[in-house]
Amino acid sequence: MLLTNPVVLSIIVLLALSLLRINVVISLVISALVAGFTSNLSIDETISTFTNGLGGGAEVAMNYAILGAFAVAISKSGITDLIAYKVIKKVGHTPTGRSVAGFKYLILGILLAFSISSQNILPVHIAFIPIVVPPLVSIFNKLKIDRRAVACVLTFGLTATYMLLPIGFGKIFIESVLVKNINTVGADLGLHTTVGQVSMAMAIPVAGMILGLLFAVFVSYRKPREYVSIATEPTTDEIEKHIANIKPFHITASVIAIVLTVVLQLQTESTIIAGLAGLVIFGACGIFRLKESNDIFQQGLRLMAMIGFVMIAASGFAAVINATGGVTLLVDTFSQGLGPDNKGIAAFLMLIVGLFITMGIGSSFSTVPVITSIYVPLCLSLGFSPLATVTIIGVAAAVGDAGSPASDSTLGPTSGLNIDGKHDHIWDSVVPTFIHYNIPLIIFGWIAAMVL
């Protein structure tokens, strides 16, 4: 029975606890225990599996620590302050009416560009959000921008980009995770895919996300929303003084560091090595003193610590989920009685299973190895084409990324938008992104699976 499956039960518990605003890390630990208790695992085995699984998130946590330090170094160069204060100054001279509406969408467009670029051009992932977004919160308040729209904009750039573009984090997801796992499992089944085929397969589902983004910005959260501002906004003189103190040499050095970081990340596929190289440039050019490197890393850790802990806990949760065998049972339950004549039902059910798994794990990157070994032979036995198989696996992995309480794609936007305590993680980030991205992904992913 579906409701007795340990995967389903644990994820229901996770979502329920999250909606009750219980801390995500605590929710993940409790949900992992539920998964173990409702399966054949003993208490000792559950705890041991969870503890051993924590190591799987160590690399991710290290990446976030480096990215946090890199983001702090960028902020010290003055680039983000320059952009933010220029915008603040412009808002102060912006009249009411249509020009305000136009400026509102300009701000959202700039944030979208930042978010997309953070996945490929400047692969700092979510590290830019706590640096760039908080200075803009007073602007959002003045323009009465609904922060749920901002969360949807940021999450779109963080998720749709890596699904479609094989650059930066997209290169990791598409080439190193998706293509590698599919080709490994499909080697004995005659299935082989390429990076180009994956990008082609993801185009239709991403089109659904684009529609979700447009609906969120221009329909769902179009109306003005009042936020009581408690922060003191800088005066014009303070803005001018701050801009005057930013050194052009530091801006140039920052550009060099950013370019070097991007190039090394693409060549080495290591965010850690690339980030360290960028930090060396920042230090050598005097943006921060070498003896201040401890402070830089401590600030970076504070910036990203919560997200790192959530990802570590999610890795332990994923290990327990795998150990229960509940994923295989879940797929078997859905696939019983299905044949080539039921491809539509099969595709829909596989996407729903992917949604459940990724919502719990919080990472599409971690979901791919879990489902690939099951989905590849299942899709081929049901008569799906290689391109449709790639689509189902890719969308099933990504569909729960936006809208998951444990996903960095929702934790990141919350870290920047909740600077004044007025943006709830679950109701203002998780629920809006779930509605506007997961639903279109399932619909357009299903369409792609049936037509490709």
ChimeraX attribute file (.defattr): number of C-alpha atoms within 10 A of each C-alpha:
attribute: neighborCount
match mode: 1-to-1
recipient: residues
	/A:1	7
	/A:2	12
	/A:3	9
	/A:4	12
	/A:5	19
	/A:6	27
	/A:7	33
	/A:8	21
	/A:9	16
	/A:10	27
	/A:11	24
	/A:12	17
	/A:13	20
	/A:14	28
	/A:15	22
	/A:16	13
	/A:17	18
	/A:18	23
	/A:19	17
	/A:20	10
	/A:21	14
	/A:22	15
	/A:23	13
	/A:24	26
	/A:25	21
	/A:26	15
	/A:27	25
	/A:28	31
	/A:29	18
	/A:30	17
	/A:31	26
	/A:32	30
	/A:33	22
	/A:34	20
	/A:35	28
	/A:36	27
	/A:37	17
	/A:38	17
	/A:39	20
	/A:40	14
	/A:41	17
	/A:42	13
	/A:43	12
	/A:44	10
	/A:45	15
	/A:46	26
	/A:47	18
	/A:48	14
	/A:49	22
	/A:50	25
	/A:51	18
	/A:52	14
	/A:53	20
	/A:54	19
	/A:55	15
	/A:56	19
	/A:57	20
	/A:58	16
	/A:59	13
	/A:60	18
	/A:61	22
	/A:62	15
	/A:63	20
	/A:64	26
	/A:65	26
	/A:66	25
	/A:67	29
	/A:68	30
	/A:69	27
	/A:70	29
	/A:71	26
	/A:72	24
	/A:73	23
	/A:74	26
	/A:75	18
	/A:76	19
	/A:77	24
	/A:78	21
	/A:79	20
	/A:80	18
	/A:81	21
	/A:82	19
	/A:83	14
	/A:84	20
	/A:85	20
	/A:86	14
	/A:87	16
	/A:88	22
	/A:89	16
	/A:90	11
	/A:91	16
	/A:92	12
	/A:93	8
	/A:94	12
	/A:95	9
	/A:96	9
	/A:97	8
	/A:98	9
	/A:99	11
	/A:100	16
	/A:101	14
	/A:102	10
	/A:103	16
	/A:104	17
	/A:105	15
	/A:106	12
	/A:107	17
	/A:108	19
	/A:109	14
	/A:110	12
	/A:111	20
	/A:112	20
	/A:113	14
	/A:114	20
	/A:115	26
	/A:116	24
	/A:117	18
	/A:118	22
	/A:119	25
	/A:120	22
	/A:121	18
	/A:122	21
	/A:123	26
	/A:124	27
	/A:125	25
	/A:126	28
	/A:127	25
	/A:128	25
	/A:129	23
	/A:130	22
	/A:131	20
	/A:132	20
	/A:133	23
	/A:134	18
	/A:135	21
	/A:136	20
	/A:137	22
	/A:138	20
	/A:139	21
	/A:140	23
	/A:141	17
	/A:142	17
	/A:143	18
	/A:144	18
	/A:145	25
	/A:146	20
	/A:147	24
	/A:148	27
	/A:149	25
	/A:150	26
	/A:151	27
	/A:152	33
	/A:153	25
	/A:154	28
	/A:155	30
	/A:156	24
	/A:157	22
	/A:158	29
	/A:159	25
	/A:160	24
	/A:161	22
	/A:162	22
	/A:163	26
	/A:164	23
	/A:165	22
	/A:166	20
	/A:167	20
	/A:168	27
	/A:169	28
	/A:170	23
	/A:171	21
	/A:172	18
	/A:173	23
	/A:174	26
	/A:175	19
	/A:176	15
	/A:177	18
	/A:178	27
	/A:179	21
	/A:180	18
	/A:181	20
	/A:182	25
	/A:183	18
	/A:184	14
	/A:185	19
	/A:186	19
	/A:187	11
	/A:188	10
	/A:189	12
	/A:190	10
	/A:191	19
	/A:192	18
	/A:193	18
	/A:194	17
	/A:195	18
	/A:196	13
	/A:197	16
	/A:198	23
	/A:199	21
	/A:200	16
	/A:201	26
	/A:202	23
	/A:203	19
	/A:204	22
	/A:205	27
	/A:206	24
	/A:207	16
	/A:208	21
	/A:209	23
	/A:210	18
	/A:211	13
	/A:212	22
	/A:213	24
	/A:214	15
	/A:215	15
	/A:216	23
	/A:217	20
	/A:218	12
	/A:219	11
	/A:220	16
	/A:221	18
	/A:222	16
	/A:223	12
	/A:224	13
	/A:225	14
	/A:226	13
	/A:227	18
	/A:228	10
	/A:229	13
	/A:230	8
	/A:231	9
	/A:232	7
	/A:233	13
	/A:234	13
	/A:235	12
	/A:236	13
	/A:237	9
	/A:238	12
	/A:239	18
	/A:240	15
	/A:241	11
	/A:242	14
	/A:243	17
	/A:244	11
	/A:245	9
	/A:246	16
	/A:247	13
	/A:248	13
	/A:249	13
	/A:250	19
	/A:251	18
	/A:252	14
	/A:253	21
	/A:254	25
	/A:255	16
	/A:256	15
	/A:257	23
	/A:258	24
	/A:259	15
	/A:260	18
	/A:261	28
	/A:262	23
	/A:263	16
	/A:264	18
	/A:265	23
	/A:266	20
	/A:267	11
	/A:268	11
	/A:269	17
	/A:270	15
	/A:271	24
	/A:272	21
	/A:273	16
	/A:274	25
	/A:275	27
	/A:276	16
	/A:277	19
	/A:278	26
	/A:279	29
	/A:280	16
	/A:281	19
	/A:282	25
	/A:283	18
	/A:284	13
	/A:285	16
	/A:286	14
	/A:287	22
	/A:288	19
	/A:289	12
	/A:290	15
	/A:291	9
	/A:292	11
	/A:293	16
	/A:294	11
	/A:295	14
	/A:296	23
	/A:297	19
	/A:298	16
	/A:299	18
	/A:300	22
	/A:301	22
	/A:302	14
	/A:303	24
	/A:304	24
	/A:305	17
	/A:306	17
	/A:307	26
	/A:308	22
	/A:309	19
	/A:310	26
	/A:311	27
	/A:312	23
	/A:313	28
	/A:314	30
	/A:315	27
	/A:316	27
	/A:317	30
	/A:318	28
	/A:319	23
	/A:320	31
	/A:321	30
	/A:322	15
	/A:323	19
	/A:324	21
	/A:325	15
	/A:326	20
	/A:327	23
	/A:328	17
	/A:329	16
	/A:330	19
	/A:331	19
	/A:332	13
	/A:333	13
	/A:334	18
	/A:335	18
	/A:336	9
	/A:337	9
	/A:338	13
	/A:339	14
	/A:340	13
	/A:341	10
	/A:342	12
	/A:343	17
	/A:344	14
	/A:345	14
	/A:346	23
	/A:347	27
	/A:348	20
	/A:349	19
	/A:350	25
	/A:351	26
	/A:352	17
	/A:353	22
	/A:354	29
	/A:355	24
	/A:356	23
	/A:357	28
	/A:358	30
	/A:359	28
	/A:360	31
	/A:361	29
	/A:362	29
	/A:363	26
	/A:364	28
	/A:365	20
	/A:366	21
	/A:367	27
	/A:368	25
	/A:369	17
	/A:370	21
	/A:371	23
	/A:372	25
	/A:373	16
	/A:374	16
	/A:375	22
	/A:376	23
	/A:377	16
	/A:378	19
	/A:379	22
	/A:380	18
	/A:381	11
	/A:382	17
	/A:383	14
	/A:384	21
	/A:385	16
	/A:386	21
	/A:387	21
	/A:388	24
	/A:389	26
	/A:390	31
	/A:391	30
	/A:392	30
	/A:393	26
	/A:394	31
	/A:395	29
	/A:396	32
	/A:397	30
	/A:398	28
	/A:399	31
	/A:400	33
	/A:401	33
	/A:402	34
	/A:403	28
	/A:404	30
	/A:405	31
	/A:406	30
	/A:407	25
	/A:408	24
	/A:409	28
	/A:410	31
	/A:411	26
	/A:412	25
	/A:413	29
	/A:414	28
	/A:415	23
	/A:416	24
	/A:417	27
	/A:418	18
	/A:419	14
	/A:420	14
	/A:421	8
	/A:422	14
	/A:423	20
	/A:424	14
	/A:425	23
	/A:426	23
	/A:427	14
	/A:428	23
	/A:429	30
	/A:430	29
	/A:431	18
	/A:432	22
	/A:433	31
	/A:434	22
	/A:435	15
	/A:436	24
	/A:437	29
	/A:438	24
	/A:439	17
	/A:440	22
	/A:441	26
	/A:442	27
	/A:443	15
	/A:444	21
	/A:445	30
	/A:446	25
	/A:447	18
	/A:448	22
	/A:449	26
	/A:450	16
	/A:451	10
	/A:452	16
